[in-house]
């Protein structure tokens, strides 16, 4: 069986980082971990080719070669995923479709003409699919309510990737999250009981990446890396030894709940294993909204103090924020700006609240008759809310655009990064000196030219850089990387503004002649 694995295009999102990737001659931030795990779960006597359309298009020769096309997608990729299904079917190919998007909205995939839907978690449903093929079946839907034991998950087929095109690699240690946030679909897809791999199992995945020559960053893609604190500590105690023995070839980032701040041992183990950043789901500084959405873990202590502890431990915070909760008071956008700047969070992902399929929020809004028909739209930071909020959508949109615009105003961003890095705990891992590559030197020169000479940031850029050299010199490289990140956000804030204003006019033509935002 010859299998073509297809990964659809992402629209421009907060995490696209196009402008930064261009500087270092890479195409995509992260690889399709789900698809290369699928390849490892299927019979290994089959032949595989993988095409990530975020790197390049599929060739006619690749379509012709394939007996079977397998596509995996998240909701944000839905437009291209449906197009690729149609392209494969137009060429007479058998098409199988899986991943979070079809698992959440299988009817949309069926309408596009797929032959097989492989839903939920592949450790259980892929063997069902293979058995159906062996029986000669040419269509079917495979589902399960069972959650698989991920200690049996094989090493992903990293060898199928065009490694040089990616900025970071993806590795997964756990699935599931113990919390009950109303808007979150992770607990719907993967359950509230975090399931983890064995430490030795994950280290074998790192061994494989090391053998393939990978020497850059790795994103631990767990939706809550610390969901099972006991098991993650067991992993980290072995990982820090592995890293030292291999001379620290990898830097790690991950996602975690903010209660990480309450566990100093866990933070220390992460830093000793060469973790240098963590994404936190903060959502809002408004406690009433946190309680309403059942994010109680964010109400147990001061969020500002928690972020400060994480920074001082040596982990740069990234954080997610949401506007548009029910009962939210006017000025939510300004309150988010104030919190982000007070807490010194350089990277603040900001979006309007969306009701994701089958979540508690979706079910509640459906009962209340408040869901909008947004089935033709991707869901990302440039998408209007897909339900009727409790305050005017124009008011929420105005606050959202203003806040996004101000958060990524170049001087405010560089001030925030400087404040963070002045107190960022120094790294505890020392990799051997390695001569920088020419592409990295060119990228550095470009950032220095744009931010240190060309733009209005020039005075602050040099003041802050010399301040870092003077007060916290161990983090200067990390700091300059964060300065480079605003090359993306500077462009993306304009995309957010243009798209939200366009969608508002589409929904209310009376706004056509009215300037929504004065910035």
VMD Tcl script that draws the C-alpha trace (Angstrom):
set ca {
  {0.00 0.00 0.00}
  {1.40 3.39 -1.04}
  {0.19 6.12 1.31}
  {0.39 9.87 0.71}
  {0.15 11.77 4.01}
  {-1.13 15.32 3.48}
  {-1.02 18.20 5.96}
  {-3.21 21.18 4.94}
  {-2.30 24.85 4.91}
  {-2.66 27.06 7.95}
  {-4.02 30.57 7.42}
  {-1.87 33.34 8.87}
  {-2.19 33.06 12.64}
  {-0.54 34.41 15.77}
  {1.89 31.47 15.61}
  {2.72 31.64 11.90}
  {5.88 33.67 12.58}
  {6.34 34.13 8.83}
  {8.58 37.18 9.06}
  {10.89 35.55 11.59}
  {11.10 32.27 9.68}
  {12.01 34.17 6.52}
  {14.98 35.66 8.35}
  {16.43 32.23 9.16}
  {15.45 30.57 5.86}
  {12.85 28.19 7.32}
  {9.30 27.57 6.18}
  {7.26 26.42 9.17}
  {7.41 26.66 12.94}
  {6.38 23.07 13.80}
  {5.88 19.75 11.95}
  {2.68 17.64 11.78}
  {3.30 15.38 14.77}
  {-0.10 13.72 14.40}
  {0.57 12.57 10.84}
  {4.01 11.13 11.57}
  {2.50 9.31 14.55}
  {-0.19 7.93 12.22}
  {2.58 6.71 9.90}
  {4.20 4.90 12.84}
  {0.89 3.26 13.82}
  {0.13 1.92 10.34}
  {1.70 -1.30 8.98}
  {5.40 -0.60 8.46}
  {5.57 -2.67 5.29}
  {3.46 0.06 3.64}
  {5.26 2.87 1.76}
  {4.82 6.47 2.92}
  {5.36 9.93 1.51}
  {4.51 13.05 3.50}
  {3.72 16.48 2.07}
  {3.27 19.43 4.42}
  {1.53 22.01 2.25}
  {2.85 24.74 4.50}
  {6.26 23.89 2.95}
  {5.30 23.01 -0.62}
  {2.42 21.82 -2.79}
  {1.68 18.22 -3.73}
  {2.98 17.16 -7.13}
  {0.93 15.30 -9.71}
  {3.51 12.50 -9.54}
  {2.86 12.13 -5.80}
  {-0.90 11.96 -6.30}
  {-0.42 9.42 -9.11}
  {1.92 7.30 -6.94}
  {-0.54 7.00 -4.04}
  {-3.04 4.21 -3.48}
  {-4.42 6.02 -0.45}
  {-4.39 9.67 0.68}
  {-4.55 10.33 4.44}
  {-5.24 13.89 5.61}
  {-5.13 15.19 9.19}
  {-6.28 18.65 10.25}
  {-7.21 20.98 13.06}
  {-10.24 23.30 12.76}
  {-8.02 26.23 11.80}
  {-6.94 24.23 8.71}
  {-10.46 23.34 7.59}
  {-10.55 25.39 4.34}
  {-7.49 23.76 2.80}
  {-8.30 20.36 4.27}
  {-11.66 20.29 2.48}
  {-10.01 21.50 -0.73}
  {-7.39 18.73 -0.57}
  {-10.07 16.09 -0.05}
  {-11.76 17.31 -3.23}
  {-8.44 17.38 -5.14}
  {-7.65 13.80 -4.14}
  {-11.14 12.57 -5.00}
  {-10.98 14.38 -8.36}
  {-8.01 12.13 -9.14}
  {-9.91 9.02 -8.13}
  {-8.01 8.35 -4.89}
  {-9.22 6.65 -1.75}
  {-9.22 9.34 0.96}
  {-9.06 8.89 4.74}
  {-9.45 11.88 7.07}
  {-8.66 12.24 10.77}
  {-7.51 14.66 13.45}
  {-9.26 17.16 15.76}
  {-11.30 18.86 13.00}
  {-13.17 15.82 11.60}
  {-13.42 14.34 15.10}
  {-15.30 17.47 16.20}
  {-17.28 18.06 12.99}
  {-17.49 14.75 11.05}
  {-20.52 15.82 8.97}
  {-18.52 18.57 7.27}
  {-15.90 16.01 6.22}
  {-18.52 13.62 4.91}
  {-19.97 16.35 2.71}
  {-16.52 16.90 1.17}
  {-16.55 13.30 -0.06}
  {-14.09 11.39 2.11}
  {-14.16 7.61 1.96}
  {-12.94 6.90 5.50}
  {-13.23 8.92 8.69}
  {-10.63 7.84 11.27}
  {-11.74 9.77 14.35}
  {-10.75 10.13 18.00}
  {-7.33 8.68 18.95}
  {-5.53 6.68 16.29}
  {-4.01 4.05 18.56}
  {-7.50 2.52 18.66}
  {-9.19 3.63 15.42}
  {-6.31 3.11 12.96}
  {-6.21 -0.69 13.52}
  {-9.98 -0.72 12.88}
  {-9.36 1.14 9.61}
  {-6.59 -1.28 8.54}
  {-8.83 -4.27 9.22}
  {-11.58 -2.70 7.08}
  {-9.12 -2.23 4.20}
  {-7.99 -5.85 4.53}
  {-11.64 -6.93 4.23}
  {-11.85 -4.98 0.96}
  {-14.08 -2.22 2.29}
  {-13.90 1.14 0.51}
  {-15.63 3.38 3.04}
  {-16.36 3.61 6.75}
  {-16.27 5.64 9.95}
  {-14.17 4.50 12.89}
  {-14.83 5.92 16.36}
  {-14.16 5.05 19.98}
  {-14.94 6.44 23.42}
  {-11.97 4.58 24.87}
  {-8.78 6.51 25.69}
  {-5.66 4.58 24.63}
  {-2.64 3.77 26.76}
  {0.00 6.11 25.28}
  {2.80 3.98 26.72}
  {2.12 1.76 23.68}
  {2.43 4.59 21.15}
  {5.39 4.01 18.79}
  {8.12 6.53 17.99}
  {6.77 8.97 15.36}
  {8.22 8.70 11.85}
  {10.40 11.82 12.05}
  {12.36 10.48 9.08}
  {9.45 11.38 6.79}
  {9.84 15.10 7.49}
  {11.78 17.68 5.50}
  {13.66 18.55 8.69}
  {15.50 21.63 7.39}
  {12.19 23.39 6.71}
  {11.14 23.43 10.38}
  {12.24 25.82 13.07}
  {11.36 23.47 15.94}
  {10.40 19.83 16.41}
  {7.33 18.48 18.22}
  {7.31 15.79 20.90}
  {4.38 14.68 23.06}
  {4.62 13.31 26.60}
  {0.98 13.40 27.72}
  {-2.62 13.77 26.56}
  {-5.50 15.20 28.55}
  {-5.93 17.89 31.21}
  {-7.40 17.63 34.73}
  {-9.24 20.97 34.62}
  {-12.73 21.84 33.36}
  {-12.51 25.15 31.47}
  {-15.86 25.66 29.75}
  {-14.44 26.81 26.40}
  {-11.71 24.17 26.04}
  {-12.02 21.24 23.62}
  {-8.91 19.41 24.90}
  {-10.87 17.74 27.68}
  {-13.55 16.77 25.12}
  {-11.00 15.27 22.70}
  {-8.54 13.72 25.17}
  {-10.28 13.54 28.54}
  {-9.62 14.94 32.01}
  {-7.29 12.18 33.15}
  {-3.80 12.98 31.84}
  {-2.15 9.93 30.29}
  {1.64 9.98 30.03}
  {4.32 8.05 28.25}
  {7.12 6.33 30.14}
  {10.28 8.45 30.59}
  {12.38 5.85 28.72}
  {9.86 5.89 25.88}
  {10.18 9.65 25.42}
  {13.96 9.51 25.65}
  {13.95 7.01 22.77}
  {12.11 9.61 20.69}
  {14.81 12.15 21.56}
  {17.49 9.58 20.69}
  {15.91 9.19 17.26}
  {15.80 12.94 16.65}
  {19.42 13.17 17.79}
  {20.43 10.39 15.36}
  {18.64 12.24 12.55}
  {20.87 15.24 13.27}
  {18.33 17.54 14.92}
  {20.00 20.16 17.15}
  {17.44 22.94 17.56}
  {14.40 23.60 19.71}
  {11.71 21.10 20.64}
  {8.16 22.02 21.58}
  {6.57 19.61 24.06}
  {3.10 19.83 22.56}
  {1.17 18.61 25.62}
  {-1.81 20.88 26.20}
  {-0.90 20.84 29.89}
  {2.58 19.43 30.40}
  {2.15 19.41 34.19}
  {-1.31 17.79 34.22}
  {0.25 14.76 35.94}
  {2.94 16.36 38.11}
  {4.21 13.11 39.58}
  {4.91 11.57 36.18}
  {6.36 14.73 34.66}
  {8.86 14.99 37.53}
  {9.91 11.38 36.88}
  {10.49 12.32 33.24}
  {12.42 15.50 34.04}
  {14.76 13.73 36.45}
  {15.80 11.43 33.62}
  {15.67 14.10 30.93}
  {18.13 16.39 32.70}
  {20.63 13.50 32.84}
  {20.07 12.70 29.15}
  {20.56 16.36 28.22}
  {23.81 16.61 30.18}
  {25.17 13.39 28.67}
  {24.39 14.68 25.16}
  {25.74 18.20 25.89}
  {22.32 19.88 25.78}
  {21.42 19.50 22.09}
  {17.79 20.62 22.58}
  {15.99 23.62 24.07}
  {12.43 22.89 25.19}
  {9.23 24.96 25.31}
  {5.83 23.72 26.43}
  {2.35 24.64 27.68}
  {1.30 24.46 31.32}
  {-1.36 25.64 33.74}
  {-0.43 28.61 35.87}
  {-0.32 26.48 39.04}
  {3.19 25.60 37.86}
  {4.22 28.63 39.93}
  {3.28 26.81 43.14}
  {5.79 23.99 42.54}
  {9.37 25.28 42.77}
  {10.82 21.76 42.43}
  {9.01 21.26 39.13}
  {10.19 24.61 37.75}
  {13.76 23.87 38.81}
  {13.68 20.47 37.10}
  {12.37 22.08 33.92}
  {15.15 24.67 33.85}
  {17.76 21.98 34.61}
  {16.40 20.04 31.61}
  {16.87 23.13 29.39}
  {13.29 24.34 29.22}
  {13.41 28.09 28.64}
  {9.78 29.11 27.95}
  {6.25 28.07 28.87}
  {2.84 29.02 27.49}
  {0.27 29.81 30.20}
  {-3.49 29.91 29.72}
  {-4.28 33.02 31.74}
  {-7.29 34.14 29.61}
  {-8.30 37.22 31.62}
  {-7.42 39.11 34.81}
  {-11.18 39.42 35.53}
  {-11.89 36.94 38.32}
  {-15.64 36.83 37.66}
  {-15.02 35.74 34.07}
  {-12.55 33.08 35.26}
  {-15.17 31.68 37.64}
  {-17.88 31.77 34.98}
  {-15.75 29.76 32.57}
  {-14.74 27.36 35.38}
  {-11.05 28.22 35.23}
  {-10.84 28.03 39.00}
  {-7.12 27.15 39.00}
  {-6.43 30.77 37.99}
  {-8.29 32.22 40.99}
  {-6.32 30.58 43.81}
  {-3.50 33.13 44.01}
  {-2.31 36.37 42.47}
  {-1.77 35.82 38.73}
  {0.83 38.58 38.63}
  {2.77 36.95 41.46}
  {2.51 33.55 39.77}
  {3.94 34.87 36.51}
  {6.73 36.61 38.44}
  {7.71 33.34 40.15}
  {7.82 31.54 36.81}
  {10.04 34.27 35.29}
  {12.44 34.33 38.21}
  {12.73 30.53 38.04}
  {14.13 30.94 34.50}
  {11.08 30.31 32.30}
  {10.01 33.02 29.87}
  {6.20 33.29 29.94}
  {3.99 33.25 26.87}
  {0.31 33.59 27.67}
  {-3.13 33.30 26.12}
  {-5.86 35.92 26.65}
  {-9.53 35.99 25.63}
  {-12.09 38.77 25.33}
  {-15.85 38.32 25.11}
  {-16.86 36.26 28.14}
  {-20.51 36.44 29.22}
  {-21.15 39.27 31.69}
  {-17.79 40.86 30.89}
  {-17.64 44.52 31.87}
  {-16.61 47.27 29.46}
  {-12.86 47.90 29.30}
  {-11.77 44.23 29.30}
  {-9.20 44.96 26.58}
  {-7.58 47.73 28.61}
  {-7.47 45.50 31.68}
  {-5.67 42.81 29.68}
  {-3.09 45.36 28.45}
  {-2.49 46.55 32.01}
  {-2.06 43.00 33.27}
  {0.31 41.96 30.47}
  {2.52 44.99 31.03}
  {2.47 44.72 34.82}
  {3.31 41.00 34.66}
  {5.99 41.62 31.97}
  {4.73 38.97 29.54}
  {6.41 39.64 26.18}
  {4.29 37.26 24.06}
  {0.56 37.61 24.71}
  {-1.67 35.60 22.36}
  {-5.00 37.40 22.23}
  {-8.27 36.34 20.65}
  {-12.03 36.66 20.81}
  {-13.86 33.88 22.64}
  {-14.98 31.11 20.29}
  {-17.38 28.28 21.03}
  {-15.58 25.12 19.91}
  {-17.72 22.11 18.93}
  {-18.94 19.83 21.73}
  {-17.40 21.90 24.53}
  {-19.48 22.84 27.58}
  {-19.61 26.40 26.20}
  {-20.89 25.16 22.82}
  {-23.58 23.03 24.46}
  {-24.73 25.87 26.72}
  {-24.91 28.43 23.91}
  {-26.71 25.95 21.66}
  {-29.41 25.49 24.33}
  {-29.65 29.27 24.64}
  {-29.98 29.69 20.85}
  {-26.92 31.95 20.68}
  {-24.65 30.10 18.23}
  {-24.02 31.78 14.88}
  {-23.58 29.84 11.63}
  {-19.84 30.25 11.10}
  {-19.30 26.87 9.45}
  {-17.47 28.38 6.45}
  {-14.86 30.14 8.58}
  {-11.60 29.03 10.12}
  {-11.25 29.88 13.81}
  {-8.24 31.99 14.73}
  {-7.28 35.46 15.99}
  {-8.78 37.13 12.90}
  {-12.25 35.62 13.35}
  {-15.30 37.30 14.85}
  {-17.03 35.45 17.68}
  {-19.21 32.56 16.49}
  {-21.98 33.27 18.99}
  {-24.07 36.23 20.19}
  {-22.20 37.81 23.15}
  {-23.79 39.58 26.12}
  {-22.46 42.98 25.09}
  {-22.38 44.55 21.61}
  {-20.01 42.81 19.21}
  {-18.86 46.23 17.93}
  {-17.77 47.19 21.44}
  {-15.89 43.93 21.99}
  {-14.27 44.20 18.56}
  {-13.13 47.76 19.18}
  {-11.52 46.80 22.50}
  {-9.94 43.74 20.90}
  {-8.36 45.61 17.99}
  {-7.15 48.44 20.22}
  {-5.61 46.02 22.70}
  {-3.92 43.90 20.03}
  {-2.59 47.03 18.35}
  {-1.17 48.47 21.57}
  {0.28 45.20 22.85}
  {2.41 44.94 19.72}
  {3.32 48.59 19.35}
  {7.10 48.21 18.88}
  {8.25 50.36 21.79}
  {5.72 48.89 24.24}
  {6.71 45.39 23.18}
  {10.43 45.99 23.61}
  {9.83 47.62 27.02}
  {7.85 44.58 28.13}
  {10.51 42.16 26.91}
  {13.23 44.17 28.67}
  {11.30 44.19 31.95}
  {10.84 40.41 31.70}
  {14.47 39.61 30.85}
  {15.91 41.81 33.58}
  {14.45 39.41 36.14}
  {14.49 36.18 34.10}
  {16.36 33.50 35.99}
  {19.60 32.61 34.15}
  {19.85 29.26 32.32}
  {21.32 26.33 34.24}
  {22.45 24.39 31.16}
  {25.56 25.20 29.17}
  {25.92 23.78 25.67}
  {29.36 23.76 24.03}
  {30.20 26.86 21.99}
  {29.13 26.53 18.38}
  {30.00 28.95 15.60}
  {26.81 30.67 14.39}
  {25.70 29.90 10.85}
  {25.74 32.62 8.20}
  {21.93 32.65 7.98}
  {21.69 33.37 11.73}
  {24.21 36.21 11.48}
  {22.24 37.73 8.61}
  {19.02 37.46 10.63}
  {20.69 39.16 13.60}
  {22.01 41.94 11.38}
  {18.54 42.49 9.90}
  {16.90 42.77 13.32}
  {19.60 45.18 14.57}
  {19.28 47.32 11.44}
  {15.48 47.53 11.60}
  {15.04 47.95 15.34}
  {18.34 49.60 16.26}
  {18.66 52.09 13.39}
  {15.70 52.30 11.04}
  {12.70 52.50 13.40}
  {11.68 54.74 16.28}
  {12.73 51.93 18.63}
  {16.39 52.74 17.99}
  {17.13 54.46 21.32}
  {15.28 51.93 23.44}
  {16.74 49.02 21.49}
  {20.31 49.98 22.39}
  {19.48 51.13 25.91}
  {17.71 47.86 26.70}
  {20.30 45.64 25.02}
  {23.16 47.20 26.99}
  {20.98 46.99 30.11}
  {20.63 43.23 29.59}
  {24.41 42.88 29.06}
  {24.97 44.78 32.29}
  {22.31 43.30 34.60}
  {21.55 39.80 33.23}
  {24.16 38.92 30.58}
  {23.41 35.18 30.57}
  {20.08 35.78 28.77}
  {21.18 38.19 26.00}
  {20.77 35.72 23.12}
  {17.31 34.73 24.34}
  {16.43 38.43 24.67}
  {17.48 39.24 21.09}
  {15.38 36.32 19.85}
  {12.36 37.92 21.49}
  {13.18 41.25 19.89}
  {13.12 39.47 16.52}
  {9.65 38.05 17.24}
  {8.07 41.47 16.94}
  {8.91 41.44 13.23}
  {5.97 39.04 12.94}
  {3.63 40.77 15.37}
  {4.14 44.17 13.77}
  {2.65 42.77 10.56}
  {0.10 40.50 12.23}
  {-1.56 43.26 14.28}
  {-2.45 44.96 10.98}
  {-3.88 41.70 9.63}
  {-6.03 41.35 12.78}
  {-7.29 44.90 12.48}
  {-8.12 44.65 8.76}
  {-9.84 41.26 9.03}
  {-11.98 42.07 12.08}
  {-13.07 45.41 10.58}
  {-13.90 43.68 7.27}
  {-16.02 41.02 8.99}
  {-17.85 43.65 11.04}
  {-18.78 45.51 7.86}
  {-19.91 42.21 6.29}
  {-22.25 41.60 9.23}
  {-23.37 45.25 9.52}
  {-23.01 47.26 6.27}
  {-23.96 50.46 8.15}
  {-20.41 50.45 9.52}
  {-19.01 50.87 5.99}
  {-18.60 54.63 6.27}
  {-17.78 54.65 9.95}
  {-14.17 54.32 11.06}
  {-14.40 51.70 13.77}
  {-11.05 52.31 15.43}
  {-9.08 55.51 15.82}
  {-5.46 54.53 16.52}
}
mol new
graphics top color blue
foreach p $ca { graphics top sphere $p radius 0.5 }
foreach p [lrange $ca 0 end-1] q [lrange $ca 1 end] { graphics top cylinder $p $q radius 0.2 }
display resetview
